[in-house]
Amino acid sequence: MVLTSAFRGWISALVMTLAAVFSAVGAEADSLDSFLTELTPADLVPGAEAFGPVRSDVPVAPVLKAGETVAYAFLTSDFVGTTGYSGKPIHVVAAIDTDALLTGVKLVKHSEPIVLIGIPNAKMVKLTESYAGLDLKAEAAAGGDAHDLDIISGATVTIMVIDDSLVRAGIKVARALGLGGLSPVQADGPKREVDMARAEVADWTALAGDGSVRRMTLDVGQINAVFEATGDQRAIKRPEAGAPDDTFIDMQMALVSVPSIGKSLLGEAEYRNLKAWLKEGEHALLVMGRGSYSFKGSGYVRGGIFDRIQLIQGDASVRFFDKQHKRLGGLATGDSPSFGELDLFKIPADAEFDPAEPFRLQLLVQRSVGALERAFLTFDLGYKLPEQYLLPAAPAPKMVADDTGEAAAKAALWQRIWKDRTLEIGGLGVMLLVLTGVFFFQFQATANARVFYWFRIGYLTVTLVFLGWYANAQLSVVNLMALAGSLRSGFSWDAFLLDPLVFIQWFAVAAALLFWGRGAYCGWLCPFGALQELTNKIARAARVPQITLPWSLHERLWPAKYMIFLGLFGVSMVSVPLAETYAEVEPFKTAIILKFVRDWPFVVFALVLLGLGLFVERFYCRYLCPLGAALAIPARVRMFDWLRRYKECGSPCQTCANECPVQAIHPTGEINPNECVDCLHCQVLYQSETKCPVVIKQLKRRAKTGSPAPDVVLGQPPANHPNANRTKVS
């Protein structure tokens, strides 16, 4: 039957519904600030009145009650990287009080299926909220296993990911803030300490040689060159005066609160004055300079702050004020050079400065480019206390393994999921073994047309019901985009291992592409493909008329799915979330994962595609499926041609071409491996005694002679025939 006006109406409905689907999907920023605007403080802490600003050191927001901080709100995805089925985090906002108890929990956003086997999202929200009251002190002591895990049937992985994220993120927050007596875990061994008993005095040469004094020298030519490299024409036009070799600044520094260094450079009397000036936990830095540029400048005289230098250690920085500064008259070392500036700077105790760790002094070089404007450059003078001033590292105490480590926690989670899904993994393994046997012994498997027909119907039913509706193991082009994004940002197996059935299927598909092409998955293991074929069988039984598209139109519709895939892949290079939005062109989530329990545009879109499939078998697979297109591209490298053909196939016989369920056989007889779904119907016809002209001719010859011809075996071409055991490929 040719293309009708009714069919064109179906196409129009498809386009309109697809537009409605895309318009129903939106995107938003995922940050603690944005989620807090959707919540009230009382959602997280009963009686709370306001949220404070998000802290810069730890991404938490104080929860205020009567003006006092009673808890801290945090977003789990800010602290742990555990992802769910979608490969994206499940965002949960929780609040933790000073005793390390969760006071409130809210599931705010996720990309997981909203409904699993009839489960409303509200049920998942309610379960998440039940974590209020969880004692994170007990969880830290028990490695996260102090509580009982409440599982919702059908949403096991999603709930386990939420549980893992909440517990690990909560423990990290408690440790970072010191709540409930929990302290940060030392990841790099015990903390080193300065040897305050060491008091040997050394001369300048020794101090400069072993790194006790560090130096940075810049000449006029270097400064002018760096300003020129910035491209700021106003700064370039105002170069520093002097010859290029003239010293712009020679800046040196030493940590003189270390006794041996301080006594050597300051002398005994001045070192005693320094100790009297410093309070508990404070340290002192001696900065020395000469040249045309001053590291102090004159701004501190007006504003009380030294704006040309700052100390930086890790993520912390220290600005020095005039009250933290003292001038030094001279050095005690007789062999030291002369300096125009000798200044002591106090590092306050609240800076949490660690003298045993590296730090740097950043110098700001400024140049006037107008009446009120300046251009700036920064240079760093690094410092690390030499090893001889540090006490030997104490042996690390034996500690219980910290299961909050990201890698260990992720591995434990996916291993736990695989163990819980042993039955489903075993079922998939049996399906793959059976399918592999059918493909390797396809001639024997297709010998009896009726038996093979019901075998295929049964296998597709298992694929739809078990793999699809029960196990939710539907592959998607989104998996490929997530893989591409992971390869760009730093590949990790963890997100892919969270769904064992999908993971195993992808490995099976990769192997099948080398042997049979895309058809091993598309024709047998795809739940939505199975749904299309089974519903079409029902439609045929109900005598629904079947539409055969003209070959010229059918052939020109093939590229559509490749264009869709390339478009999605291109968008994913810019934005994976946006590409996942447009990937709703796949009806898999609606029809298989959510079983049509979804917003109406998605349901209508899926039903339209299935409706088209009632008239044109596997309409979506043929023309629109981006996953099929993605699998067809690497399938071109397959190593074997398994489908048997006769020289008469296509000329004159057109039986296989006419009966191919997806019109993957050209009128000239070639099988297009990009479109073939390996249903093996052509192999059934290859041996048919009622439909295949070659077999019928062989039977007639046997009936006439009473025995088969010596060079002919029933159902096979002669052994020396060039087309024996080969597939014609376009």
C-alpha positions in Angstrom: 0.0 0.0 0.0 1.4 3.4 -0.9 1.7 6.5 1.2 -1.7 7.9 2.1 -3.1 11.2 3.3 -3.7 9.5 6.7 -0.1 8.6 6.9 0.9 12.2 6.2 -1.4 13.2 9.0 0.5 10.9 11.3 3.7 12.6 10.3 2.2 16.1 11.0 1.1 14.9 14.5 4.6 13.5 15.1 6.2 16.9 14.4 3.7 18.8 16.5 4.0 16.5 19.5 7.8 16.6 19.3 7.7 20.3 19.5 5.4 20.0 22.6 7.8 17.6 24.2 10.8 19.9 23.7 8.9 22.9 25.1 8.0 20.9 28.2 11.6 20.5 29.2 13.6 23.2 30.9 16.9 23.8 32.6 18.1 25.6 35.6 21.3 26.3 37.6 22.2 23.7 40.2 23.6 25.6 43.2 22.9 25.8 46.9 21.8 29.4 46.5 19.3 28.6 43.7 17.8 25.7 45.7 17.5 27.7 48.9 15.3 30.2 47.1 12.8 27.4 46.6 12.8 26.4 50.3 11.9 28.0 53.5 14.2 27.8 56.6 11.4 25.9 58.4 11.6 23.2 55.8 15.0 22.2 57.2 14.9 23.4 60.8 11.6 23.7 62.7 11.0 27.3 63.7 14.0 28.7 61.7 13.5 32.1 60.2 16.2 32.8 57.6 19.2 31.6 55.7 22.5 33.3 56.0 24.9 33.8 53.0 26.7 30.8 51.7 30.2 30.6 53.2 33.2 31.0 50.9 35.4 28.4 52.7 32.8 25.6 52.9 29.7 25.7 50.7 27.2 25.8 53.5 24.6 28.4 54.5 23.8 29.1 58.1 20.2 28.5 59.2 19.1 31.2 61.6 16.7 31.1 64.4 16.2 34.3 66.5 19.3 35.6 64.8 21.5 32.7 66.0 23.0 30.0 63.8 21.3 26.7 64.8 22.3 24.6 61.8 24.0 24.6 58.4 22.3 23.9 55.1 24.3 22.1 52.4 23.8 20.6 48.9 24.9 17.0 48.7 26.3 17.3 45.2 28.7 20.0 46.4 30.5 17.4 48.5 30.1 14.0 46.8 30.1 13.0 43.1 27.8 10.0 43.2 25.5 9.9 40.2 22.4 7.9 39.5 21.0 6.1 36.4 21.2 9.3 34.4 24.9 9.8 35.1 24.1 13.1 36.8 23.9 13.9 40.6 20.8 13.6 42.6 20.5 17.0 44.4 19.4 16.9 48.0 19.5 19.9 50.4 19.9 19.0 54.0 20.6 20.8 57.3 23.0 19.6 60.0 23.1 21.0 63.6 26.0 21.5 65.9 25.6 18.0 67.3 26.0 16.5 63.8 22.3 15.5 63.5 20.4 16.0 60.3 17.5 18.4 61.1 15.8 18.3 57.8 16.2 16.9 54.3 14.7 17.9 50.9 15.0 16.2 47.5 15.2 19.2 45.3 16.2 17.9 41.8 17.2 14.8 40.0 17.4 13.5 36.5 16.3 10.0 37.4 13.1 8.4 36.2 10.4 10.2 38.2 8.2 7.1 38.4 9.5 3.6 38.7 6.9 0.8 38.3 4.1 3.1 39.4 6.0 4.8 42.2 5.1 8.5 42.5 7.9 11.0 42.9 6.2 12.0 46.2 7.1 8.7 47.7 10.7 9.2 46.9 10.5 12.7 48.4 8.9 11.3 51.6 11.6 8.7 52.0 14.3 11.3 51.5 12.8 13.5 54.2 12.8 10.5 56.6 16.5 11.0 57.0 15.9 13.9 59.3 17.3 12.9 62.7 20.1 10.8 61.4 23.1 10.9 63.7 26.2 11.5 61.6 28.5 10.8 64.5 27.3 7.3 64.6 27.6 7.0 60.8 31.2 8.2 60.9 32.1 5.7 63.5 30.3 2.8 61.7 31.5 3.7 58.2 28.0 4.8 57.1 26.2 1.6 58.1 24.7 2.6 61.5 21.2 3.0 60.0 18.8 0.7 58.3 18.4 1.4 54.6 14.7 1.7 53.6 14.4 0.5 50.0 11.5 1.2 47.7 10.9 -1.7 45.4 11.8 -0.7 41.8 13.8 2.3 42.8 16.7 0.5 44.6 19.6 2.2 42.8 18.1 5.6 43.1 17.5 5.3 46.8 20.9 3.8 47.4 22.5 6.8 45.6 20.5 9.2 47.7 21.4 7.4 50.9 25.1 7.3 49.9 25.2 11.0 49.0 23.4 12.1 52.2 25.5 10.2 54.6 28.9 10.9 53.0 28.2 14.6 52.3 26.8 15.0 55.8 30.0 13.5 57.4 32.2 15.7 55.2 30.3 18.8 56.3 30.5 17.8 60.0 34.2 17.2 59.7 34.8 20.4 57.8 32.9 22.5 60.4 34.0 20.4 63.5 30.4 19.6 64.4 29.6 16.9 66.9 33.2 16.5 67.8 34.2 15.3 64.4 37.5 16.5 63.1 38.9 16.7 59.5 40.7 13.6 58.3 44.4 14.1 57.7 44.9 12.8 54.1 48.6 13.4 53.8 50.0 11.9 57.0 50.7 13.5 60.4 51.3 17.3 60.6 54.9 18.4 60.7 56.2 20.7 63.5 59.0 23.2 63.8 61.9 22.3 66.0 61.8 25.2 68.5 64.8 23.8 70.4 67.2 24.2 67.5 69.2 27.4 68.1 72.4 27.1 66.0 73.5 30.4 64.5 74.6 30.6 60.9 76.0 33.4 58.7 74.2 35.0 55.7 76.0 32.8 53.1 74.8 29.6 54.8 71.3 30.9 55.3 71.0 32.0 51.6 72.6 28.7 50.5 70.2 26.3 52.3 67.0 28.2 51.5 66.5 29.8 54.9 66.5 33.1 53.1 64.7 33.2 49.7 65.2 35.8 47.0 63.5 37.4 44.0 65.3 39.9 41.8 63.6 41.9 38.9 65.4 44.4 36.8 63.9 47.3 34.9 64.1 45.6 31.5 62.1 42.6 32.9 59.3 44.8 34.3 59.0 46.8 31.0 58.9 43.5 29.0 56.1 42.0 31.2 54.0 45.2 30.9 54.5 45.1 27.1 53.3 41.6 27.1 50.0 42.6 28.7 49.2 44.8 25.6 48.1 47.7 27.8 49.2 50.6 25.6 48.8 53.2 28.3 51.2 51.2 30.6 53.6 50.6 27.7 53.9 54.3 27.1 55.1 54.9 30.7 58.1 52.6 31.1 60.2 52.5 34.2 63.1 54.9 34.2 66.7 53.6 34.1 68.8 51.2 32.1 67.4 47.7 31.5 69.9 46.1 33.8 69.2 48.5 36.7 67.7 46.7 39.7 63.9 47.3 39.9 63.6 45.3 43.1 65.7 42.8 45.0 63.3 41.3 47.5 64.3 38.6 50.0 62.5 37.1 53.0 62.9 34.7 55.9 60.7 33.2 58.5 62.4 34.6 61.6 59.9 33.2 64.2 61.9 30.0 63.7 64.6 30.3 66.5 67.7 29.4 64.5 66.8 31.7 61.6 65.7 34.5 63.9 68.7 34.5 66.1 71.0 34.4 63.1 69.5 37.3 61.3 68.3 39.5 64.2 70.8 38.7 67.0 70.0 37.5 70.5 68.6 40.8 71.8 66.3 41.6 68.8 65.1 38.0 68.7 64.0 38.3 72.4 62.2 41.5 71.5 60.5 39.6 68.6 59.4 36.8 71.0 57.9 39.4 73.3 56.0 41.0 70.4 54.5 37.7 69.2 51.7 36.0 71.0 50.8 32.3 71.1 50.2 31.0 67.6 51.7 34.0 65.8 54.7 34.0 63.5 56.9 36.6 62.0 58.3 37.2 58.5 61.3 39.4 57.7 61.1 41.1 54.3 64.2 42.8 52.9 64.3 45.0 49.8 66.4 47.2 47.7 66.1 48.8 44.2 63.9 51.5 42.7 60.6 49.9 43.8 59.4 49.6 47.4 57.5 46.5 48.5 55.9 48.7 51.2 55.0 51.8 49.2 53.3 54.6 51.1 49.7 53.6 51.0 49.9 52.1 54.4 50.6 55.5 55.9 47.1 56.7 54.8 45.1 53.5 55.0 47.0 51.4 57.5 47.3 48.4 55.1 50.3 47.3 53.1 48.7 47.0 49.7 51.7 45.8 47.7 52.3 42.5 49.4 50.2 39.6 50.7 51.1 36.2 52.1 49.3 33.2 50.5 49.2 29.7 51.8 46.9 27.2 50.1 43.5 28.8 49.8 44.2 31.4 52.6 45.7 34.8 52.2 47.0 37.3 54.8 47.1 41.1 54.3 49.4 43.0 56.7 48.4 46.1 58.7 50.5 48.8 60.2 50.0 47.4 63.7 51.5 44.1 62.5 54.6 45.9 61.2 58.0 46.9 62.7 61.0 48.4 61.0 64.4 46.7 61.6 67.5 48.8 61.9 70.0 46.2 60.6 70.9 42.5 60.4 73.2 40.6 62.8 74.9 38.7 60.0 78.2 40.5 59.1 78.4 39.1 55.6 74.8 40.2 54.5 74.3 42.7 51.7 72.9 46.2 52.5 69.1 46.7 52.1 67.1 49.9 51.8 64.1 48.3 53.5 64.2 45.9 56.5 60.7 45.1 57.9 59.2 42.6 60.2 55.6 41.5 59.6 53.5 39.6 62.2 51.3 36.7 60.9 48.3 36.6 63.2 47.2 33.4 64.9 43.7 33.5 63.3 45.3 33.2 59.9 45.9 29.5 60.7 49.3 29.8 59.1 51.4 26.5 59.2 55.1 27.3 59.1 55.9 23.7 58.1 54.0 24.1 54.8 55.0 26.0 51.7 53.8 29.6 51.2 54.5 32.5 49.0 54.7 36.3 49.3 52.9 38.0 46.4 54.3 41.4 45.2 52.0 43.8 43.5 53.8 46.0 40.9 51.7 49.0 39.9 52.2 51.7 37.3 50.3 55.0 36.9 48.6 55.2 33.5 46.4 58.2 34.2 45.4 60.7 36.8 43.5 58.1 38.9 44.2 54.9 37.0 46.9 52.3 37.5 48.1 49.1 35.7 49.1 46.1 37.8 51.4 43.0 37.7 51.9 40.4 40.4 55.1 38.3 41.1 55.4 35.5 43.6 58.3 34.8 46.0 57.9 31.2 47.2 59.2 29.9 50.5 59.5 26.5 52.1 61.2 25.9 55.4 64.2 23.8 55.0 64.0 20.3 56.4 66.6 20.8 59.2 64.2 23.1 61.0 61.5 20.5 61.3 61.0 17.7 63.7 61.1 14.2 62.3 57.7 13.0 61.1 55.9 11.0 63.7 54.6 7.6 62.5 51.0 7.8 61.5 48.6 6.4 64.1 46.6 3.4 63.2 43.2 4.5 62.1 40.1 2.8 61.0 39.8 3.1 57.2 37.9 6.3 56.3 35.1 5.1 54.1 34.2 8.7 53.2 37.0 8.7 50.6 35.4 9.4 47.3 36.9 6.6 45.3 36.4 3.9 48.0 32.8 5.0 48.6 31.9 4.9 44.9 33.4 1.5 44.5 31.6 0.2 47.6 28.3 1.6 46.2 28.4 0.0 42.8 29.7 -3.3 44.2 26.7 -3.3 46.6 24.3 -2.6 43.7 25.8 -5.5 41.6 25.4 -7.9 44.6 21.7 -6.8 45.0 20.9 -7.4 41.3 22.5 -10.9 41.1 19.2 -12.4 39.8 18.7 -9.8 37.0 22.4 -10.2 36.0 22.0 -13.9 35.8 18.8 -13.5 33.7 20.6 -11.2 31.3 23.5 -13.6 31.1 21.2 -16.4 30.0 19.6 -14.2 27.4 23.0 -13.3 25.9 24.1 -16.9 25.8 20.9 -18.0 24.1 21.2 -15.2 21.5 24.8 -16.0 20.9 23.9 -19.6 20.2 21.2 -18.6 17.8 23.5 -16.4 15.8 26.3 -18.9 15.7 23.9 -21.7 14.6 21.4 -19.6 12.7 21.0 -22.1 9.9 19.8 -24.8 12.3 17.8 -22.3 14.4 15.8 -21.1 11.4 15.2 -24.6 9.8 11.6 -24.7 11.2 9.8 -21.5 10.4 7.0 -22.0 12.9 9.3 -22.9 15.8 11.6 -20.0 15.1 8.6 -17.6 14.8 7.4 -18.5 18.3 10.9 -18.5 19.7 11.4 -15.0 18.4 8.0 -13.8 19.8 8.9 -15.3 23.2 12.4 -13.8 23.2 11.1 -10.3 22.3 8.5 -10.7 25.1 11.2 -11.5 27.6 13.2 -8.5 26.3 10.2 -6.2 26.7 8.9 -7.4 30.1 12.1 -8.5 31.8 14.8 -6.2 30.4 12.5 -3.3 29.8 9.6 -3.0 32.2 11.1 -5.0 35.1 14.8 -4.2 35.0 14.7 -0.8 33.2 17.7 -1.9 31.2 17.0 0.2 28.1 20.0 1.5 26.3 19.9 5.1 25.1 21.9 7.6 23.0 22.1 9.5 26.3 24.6 6.8 27.5 26.8 7.6 24.6 26.7 11.3 25.2 27.5 10.7 28.9 30.4 8.6 27.8 31.7 11.3 25.5 31.3 13.9 28.2 33.1 11.7 30.7 36.0 11.3 28.3 36.3 15.0 27.9 36.1 15.8 31.6 38.1 12.9 33.1 36.8 9.3 32.6 35.6 7.3 35.5 33.9 3.9 35.5 31.8 4.7 38.6 28.8 6.3 37.0 28.6 3.5 34.3 28.9 0.7 36.9 25.8 1.9 38.9 23.5 0.0 36.5 25.0 -3.4 35.9 22.5 -4.5 33.3 23.1 -1.5 31.1 26.9 -1.9 31.7 26.9 -5.5 30.6 24.7 -4.8 27.6 27.1 -2.2 26.3 30.0 -4.6 26.5 27.9 -7.2 24.7 26.9 -4.7 22.1 30.5 -3.7 21.5 31.4 -7.4 20.9 28.3 -8.0 18.7 29.2 -5.0 16.5 32.3 -6.9 15.4 30.4 -10.1 14.5 26.9 -9.1 13.5 26.5 -5.4 13.4 23.8 -3.3 15.1 21.1 -5.9 14.6 22.1 -8.0 17.5 20.9 -5.3 19.8 18.3 -3.5 17.7 16.5 -6.6 16.6 16.6 -8.6 19.8 17.6 -6.8 23.0 16.0 -3.3 22.6 12.8 -3.2 24.7 11.3 -0.4 22.7 12.1 -2.3 19.4 10.5 -5.4 20.9 7.4 -3.3 21.8 7.1 -2.0 18.3 7.4 -5.4 16.7 5.0 -7.1 19.1 2.4 -4.4 18.7 2.7 -4.7 14.9 2.2 -8.4 15.1 -1.0 -7.7 17.0 -2.0 -5.1 14.4 -1.4 -7.6 11.6 -3.5 -10.2 13.5 -6.3 -7.6 13.7 -6.0 -7.1 10.0 -4.7 -3.5 10.3 -3.5 -2.5 6.8 0.2 -2.4 6.3 1.8 0.5 4.5 4.8 -0.2 2.2 6.7 3.0 1.5 7.9 3.4 -2.1 11.6 2.4 -2.2 12.7 5.8 -3.4 11.0 7.5 -0.4 12.1 4.7 2.0 15.7 5.0 1.0 15.7 8.8 1.4 14.2 8.6 4.9 17.1 6.4 6.2 19.5 9.3 6.7 17.0 11.1 9.1 18.2 9.1 12.1 21.8 9.8 11.3 21.1 13.5 11.1 19.3 13.4 14.5 22.2 11.5 16.0 24.9 13.9 14.6 22.7 16.9 15.8 22.5 15.5 19.3 26.2 14.7 19.4 27.1 18.2 18.2 24.9 19.8 20.9 26.5 17.5 23.5 29.9 19.0 22.6 28.5 22.4 23.8 26.1 21.3 26.6 25.4 17.7 27.6 22.3 18.7 29.6 20.9 20.5 26.6 21.6 17.5 24.4 19.9 15.2 27.0 16.9 17.5 26.7 16.7 17.1 23.0 17.3 13.3 23.4 13.7 13.1 24.4 13.3 12.3 20.7 13.9 8.8 22.1 10.6 7.6 23.6 12.4 5.0 25.7 12.1 6.7 29.0 8.3 7.2 28.5 7.4 3.9 27.1 9.8 1.6 28.9 11.3 3.2 32.1 8.1 5.1 33.2 5.6 2.8 31.5 3.6 5.7 30.1 3.1 7.3 33.5 4.3 10.8 32.5 3.2 14.2 31.4 0.9 14.1 28.4 3.2 15.5 25.7 5.7 12.7 26.3 3.0 10.0 26.4 1.3 11.3 23.2 4.7 11.4 21.4 5.5 7.8 22.4 1.9 6.7 21.4 2.2 8.4 18.0 5.4 6.5 17.3 3.9 3.2 18.3 0.8 4.1 16.2 2.9 4.7 13.2 4.5 1.3 13.9 1.1 -0.4 13.6 1.1 0.5 9.9 4.8 0.6 9.1 6.6 -2.1 11.1 9.4 -0.6 13.3 8.8 2.9 11.9 10.9 4.6 14.7 13.8 2.1 14.2 13.9 2.7 10.5 13.8 6.5 10.3 14.2 8.2 13.7 16.3 6.2 16.2 19.6 8.1 17.0 20.8 5.1 19.0 20.4 2.8 16.0 22.3 5.3 13.9 25.1 5.5 16.5 25.4 1.7 16.5 25.3 1.5 12.7 28.4 3.7 12.2 30.9 1.4 14.0 29.1 -1.7 12.8 30.6 -1.1 9.4 33.8 -2.6 10.7 32.2 -6.0 11.5 34.4 -8.9 10.5 32.0 -11.5 9.2 29.0 -11.9 6.8 26.7 -14.5 8.4 23.5 -14.2 6.4 23.3 -16.7 3.6 22.2 -15.7 0.1 21.7 -17.3 -3.3 22.9 -15.8 -6.6 19.2 -15.6 -7.6 18.4 -13.3 -4.6 17.3 -10.0 -6.1 17.4 -11.2 -9.7 15.0 -12.6 -10.4 13.7 -13.4 -6.8 12.3 -10.6 -4.7 10.8 -12.7 -1.9 13.2 -11.7 0.8 13.2 -8.0 -0.3 9.3 -8.0 -0.2 9.1 -9.8 3.2 11.9 -8.0 5.0 10.2 -6.5 8.1 12.3 -3.3 7.9 12.9 -3.1 4.1 16.6 -3.5 4.6 17.1 -5.5 1.4 17.6 -3.6 -1.8 15.5 -4.5 -4.9 18.8 -5.8 -6.4 19.2 -8.3 -3.5 21.9 -6.6 -1.4 21.3 -6.5 2.4 22.1 -3.1 3.9 23.9 -3.9 7.1 23.2 -0.4 8.4 19.5 -1.1 8.4 19.3 -4.8 9.0 18.0 -5.8 12.5 19.1 -9.4 12.2 15.6 -10.8 12.6 16.8 -13.8 10.5 13.5 -13.9 8.6 15.6 -14.0 5.3 17.3 -17.1 6.7 13.9 -18.7 7.3 13.0 -17.9 3.7 16.4 -19.2 2.6 15.3 -22.7 3.6 11.6 -22.4 2.9 10.2 -25.2 0.7 7.1 -23.1 -0.2 8.5 -19.6 -0.8 12.2 -19.9 -1.9 12.4 -20.6 -5.7 15.9 -22.1 -5.4 14.7 -24.6 -2.8 11.5 -25.4 -4.7 13.6 -26.0 -7.8 15.8 -28.4 -5.8 12.8 -30.3 -4.6 11.4 -30.6 -8.1 14.8 -31.9 -9.3 14.8 -34.5 -6.5 11.3 -35.6 -7.3 12.1 -35.9 -11.0 15.4 -37.9 -10.5 14.5 -39.6 -7.3 17.6 -38.3 -5.5 19.3 -34.9 -5.0 21.8 -33.7 -7.6 25.4 -34.6 -6.5 26.4 -31.0 -6.2 23.3 -29.7 -4.4 22.3 -30.0 -0.8 18.7 -28.9 0.1 18.6 -25.3 1.1 22.2 -24.4 0.2 24.0 -23.3 -3.0 26.6 -25.5 -4.5 29.8 -25.7 -2.4 31.8 -24.0 -5.2 29.3 -21.3 -5.8 30.7 -17.8 -5.3 27.7 -16.7 -3.2 27.8 -19.7 -0.9 27.7 -18.7 2.8 28.1 -15.0 1.9 26.0 -11.9 2.4 25.6 -9.4 -0.4 26.6 -6.0 1.1 25.9 -2.6 -0.4 
